[in-house]
Amino acid sequence: MAPAARLSAATLPALPATVIRPNYDPAAVRIGIVHIGPGAFHRAHQAVYVDDLLADHPNWGICGVSLHSAGVRDALGPQDGLYTLALLDEKPSLRVIGAIRELLVASEEQAAVLARLAEPAVRLVTLTITEKGYCLAGEDLDLAHPDIAHDLAAPQTPRSAIGYVVAGLRERRARGVAPYTVLSCDNLAGNGHRLRRAALQYAARIDAELAAWIEAEVAFPCSMVDSITPATDDALRDNVAAALGCADAWPIQREAYTQWVIEDRFCNECPPFERTGATLSHDIAGYDRAKLRLLNGPHSTLAYLGSLMELETVSEAMAEPLLAGFIEQLMRDDIVPTLPVLAGFDPQAYVDAILARFLNPAIRHLLAQIAWDGSQKIPVRLLGTIAEALAAGRPIDRLCLPVAGWLHFVVRQAKNGVPIVDPLADTLARIGAACIGAADNVDAFLALDSVFGALAGDIRFTTALRAAYAALAPATPDAVRRALTDV
């Protein structure tokens, strides 16, 4: 039976000494950030960075705004905004976060949200709304999206995140208040550029002078975020309640590792995030590339080769010495040389951190899930690295093995009648089911121009890919081990 008491300001002093508590008085915190989309990732990531600075900078508290769902407000409201973060590591720990000082639901409390956005004390608006929340059609704002269409017709009563961001800026301009910086924290390359473009296109439709002011005065920095945040389940709630001695309606969990790189471009005061472990940089694209190649590329490698070895999770795959050794060599010898030099960035230390994350048994990251959408992931995670290695005259044998692993994975799924989760699912299933000979198999995949592009015409690549595909045949665990030994 769950404890009768709830986590709150009243029960905070009675928590066990093993639970980390705010080192500041939450009641003394003032709101300086409005965050749109206070879901699990925000509460496990950005809110924790804010929590780390509130003892010395109490004017950066967060107002969390949900556009539609009342779930977070209704769960955390009775808890005075407090919630528990479970850090999943070899030695798990619990920490109560108090950075979110207000929770609003825009569909129910629109006036309060617009008033908060207009306050001079709010100097930063952040967002985690997923790609869908930006209402884009390609790189441009989707003017036919129902929420955007509504907001263009009635900009004073917005529904979309873009509508709210611009409505707040419009009111600040009218009052002569300095604009806030608008910071996307979604896992999208060039997220600030996308957000800025959408906001300007929207503003131009309702007020050309406002759009010109936003273009000249408002900063939309890019950012890069990283931390695995498994979904909250009843097991987590029960474990947290047992450890706290009181119930938490919505605790969250994440791996101990976290990264936040923010473009150093603000139009208003900036919280001292660098004091809490965030990186401020002028080269977000370089950090994005490092993440794509050193984290996501090896992730896909583990997904395809590990799946062919009949393994289930990342940590299980890393427990295979041959595969773990291959991954490390791939990262250090084949991927690191393709990365740009970034001020303050140590690629070998980054490799060390990623390998430790991969080995973390407390994170159950399924290979089957990482294997989804290979036709979209392979080009950016592996093929770009291969193209640069070829241009530099470096070997690509190891880099081709995970690409060949994807081909074998697709063939296996198709021949076993297992659905392929991919935008090209039907095409891949057709190719996989028709595959007979090794050479024909590779040629059929190379014809996918949206995946392989110009590389399909490079004999160095096609020769290496065919050799890697043959080395993995017949795609059994023993065959993969042999290929890992020989490469």
Helices and strands as residue ranges (DSSP letters): G 12-14, G 26-28, E 31-36, H 40-44, H 46-53, E 61-66, H 71-76, G 77-79, E 83-88, E 93-97, E 100-105, H 110-118, E 124-127, G 131-134, E 136-137, E 140-141, H 146-153, H 161-175, E 181-184, H 191-206, H 208-217, E 223-226, H 234-244, E 252-255, E 259-263, G 273-276, E 279-281, H 284-291, I 292-296, H 297-308, H 314-318, H 321-329, I 330-335, G 336-338, H 347-359, H 367-370, H 374-378, I 379-383, H 384-391, H 397-415, H 425-434, H 438-446, H 449-452, G 453-457, H 459-472, H 477-486
